[in-house]
Amino acid sequence: AKLEAMLVAGGRDACDFATPFEGVSRHERDEERAAVRETASGAALAACAPWRCDASDARAVGRWGEALVYNYLLATRPGWTVTWLNEREESLSFYDVKLESPVSAETGGRRTIFVEVKTTRSRDKNVFEMSPNEWSFASRPGVDYRVYRVFSAGDADNVRLTVVRDPFRSVNERAVALCLAI
């Protein structure tokens, strides 16, 4: 039997797969540290919608979500280098998009953020699978790893985006729950 790990945003009723998560994390007062937060919805996000999506094809739905996040990051991170690893073909990497900040005047270095995109056609399905390799990479010390959850894929009028910052830490702080499925 295959054992799969699932993350549940919000940590509420951790493995109640029928109950959608309706809010943001308990850290919502501190926007920069918020483990889980609503990032975008409405016209601003709809403008990033890449193309019409065949909602019956799971691969097409995932690709649509990745393209949406890529376009969103290009629009909201001016000066950053945004690389979509799967733009031409599936890379089988631990992440889908890599962000690199402009060179810092103070340190001469760049900040790197790794983004994994998880897409659903559902308006409120808060459970998604992470591969063991994704989880292992996300748990490495010093890695800035984020999960961008796309809801209502293919529906530009209702699409919304939620970000889970540092899923490994978020599980340890109980801002999100980790579930196992057999």
C-alpha positions, -999 to +999 in steps of 0.1 A: +000+000+000+012+035-008+014+059+022+008+095+014+014+126+035-012+154+032-011+189+046-043+205+059-042+243+061-055+257+093-048+227+115-085+225+125-100+190+126-068+179+111-079+149+090-115+159+085-113+159+047-149+170+043-145+203+064-130+231+044-106+256+060-124+289+062-098+314+075-061+322+080-037+310+106-036+321+142-007+343+132-028+366+111-020+397+131+017+394+120+013+393+082+050+387+075+051+357+098+017+343+090+021+306+083-010+305+062-026+335+046-049+344+018-027+361-008-048+371-038-083+368-053-106+388-075-096+409-105-059+412-096-055+374-096-079+369-125-056+391-146-029+365-141-050+336-154-030+320-182-055+304-206-088+284-206-084+252-186-097+217-193-110+210-158-114+173-166-076+168-171-057+167-138-024+175-155-039+205-173-053+218-140-019+215-123-002+232-152-028+260-152-022+266-115+016+267-120+012+292-149-011+314-128+014+315-099+042+322-123+023+351-138+013+363-103+049+363-091+061+381-122+035+408-116+040+411-078+078+407-075+094+434-097+131+431-100+131+395-089+141+366-112+111+342-115+119+308-130+091+283-138+109+249-139+080+231-156+074+257-183+084+235-212+081+200-196+077+184-161+111+187-143+103+163-114+119+188-091+110+194-054+095+227-064+078+243-094+090+280-093+122+296-080+123+332-069+156+351-067+158+386-052+178+414-067+214+415-054+214+431-020+234+463-017+243+454+019+253+417+016+260+413-022+239+382-020+204+371-032+175+357-014+160+325-029+125+313-023+113+278-036+076+276-045+056+244-048+022+249-065-008+228-054-039+233-075-075+222-071-107+229-091-125+230-058-134+263-041-124+250-006-105+217-007-078+224+019-061+190+018-033+184-007-006+158-012+031+164-008+057+139-020+083+126+004+110+144-017+090+177-015+087+173+023+124+164+027+134+195+008+110+218+026+124+206+060+160+214+052+174+241+075+178+275+058+155+266+028+128+292+022+100+269+009+064+279+003+033+261-009+010+282-031-024+266-030-046+276-060-084+272-055-110+272-083-085+265-110-097+274-145-123+298-131-108+332-135-138+349-118-134+328-086-098+317-085-079+325-052-045+319-039-033+309-004+003+306+007+017+282+033+051+296+044+076+271+057+053+241+058+077+221+080+077+248+107+040+254+102+033+217+111+055+220+142+037+252+153+003+235+146-007+262+121-013+234+096-018+197+102+000+168+087-022+138+078-012+103+066-035+084+042-032+047+034 
